């Protein structure tokens, strides 16, 4: 009888907690305006990657702006959030690169912009002094940046080779199956 009561109590607690977990706010790394620009650029993969690169650079600049401010719990919390947003944005851009790379979309212009920007991003993250309030988020952002930089460099190399052989497909949003 006691076990049934504990199971019943546990079930009630679970049912109460489930809707509360769904109400937890999820941070969005992009503003509504930025997200709309990304959606509109969905038909132009090269523009879409350029926009992701621009918005990621803006997050990096925000993080850099916090680097020299006085240390406080509020600053550490804000940096933690900004670093999490940066990581999410870089991961999202990596997903887009993967998808567009598989479709053979011509991304060479945006990849050049991205590859030119990544050394600055990693430098800002490395220059950011480690603090307990955001150390894990900083570490994850550095890992995500490295993955993205490696992916972009590899994709640019693959695209240069591919479009040397397939000159008729240059500038296309994707290669059509033959």
Secondary structure, 3 states (H helix, E strand, C coil): CHHHHHHHHHHHHHHHHHHHHHCCCCCCCCCHHHHHHHHHHHHCHHHHHHHHHHHHHHHHHHHHHHHCCCCCHHHHHHHHHHHHHHHHHHHHHHHHHHHHHHCCCCCHHHHHHHHHHHHHHHHHHHHCCCCCCCHHHHHHHHHHHHHHHHHHHHHHHHHHHHHHHCHHHCCCCCCCCC
